[in-house]
């Protein structure tokens, strides 16, 4: 679950980069897009939603069960 949480945090960071630094993104984040169509808002929002969902999923599955006995 740690891997899922790390991927989620990376997704959140990428979403924030797309939203707030859209025109000055690093070159590896714009690879393959020769024409800038202005989809930074959509890509940023999707990255934020997916990242938040992954972090939430990792958090929910890593919590101890209420009936579990810890030793």
Secondary structure, 3 states (H helix, E strand, C coil): CHHHHHHHHHHHHHHHHHHHCHHHCCHHHCCCCCCCCCCHHHHHHHHHHHHHHHHHHHHHHHCCCCCCCCC
